[in-house]
Structures are given as C-alpha cells and as structure tokens.
C-alpha cells in the first residue's frame, strides 16, 4: 500500500473509533433513560392497582 492509502485508512479507522465511542455513550444514556422510565411505569402501575383496589372496596360497601 502506498503511504497515502495508509494515512487514509488510519484516518478512517480513527473516525470509526470516534463513532463507536459516541454510540457507546449514547447507548449508556439510553439504557439509563430506559431504566428510569421502567421505574416510573412500575410506580404508576402500582398506583393504578391501588386505586382499583380502593374502588372495588367502595363498590362492595
């Protein structure tokens, strides 16, 4: 390979490494956001189930 081709290849590899690092960080961020959303969903589900239980109790009175 010529020197120019090697430099171009090296530059392309460096670009790809930067893209991979960016995607890893984005993935970490999205996983964190997903965990927070799952937690909020679970809390909301619990509140709804509690309300439904209270309504059923009121219906039986």
C-alpha positions, 0 to 999 in steps of 0.5 A: 500500500502506498503511504497515502492509502495508509494515512487514509485508512488510519484516518478512517479507522480513527473516525470509526473509533470516534463513532463507536465511542459516541454510540457507546455513550449514547447507548449508556444514556439510553439504557439509563433513560430506559431504566428510569422510565421502567421505574416510573411505569412500575410506580404508576402501575402500582398506583393504578392497582391501588386505586382499583383496589380502593374502588372495588372496596367502595363498590362492595360497601 
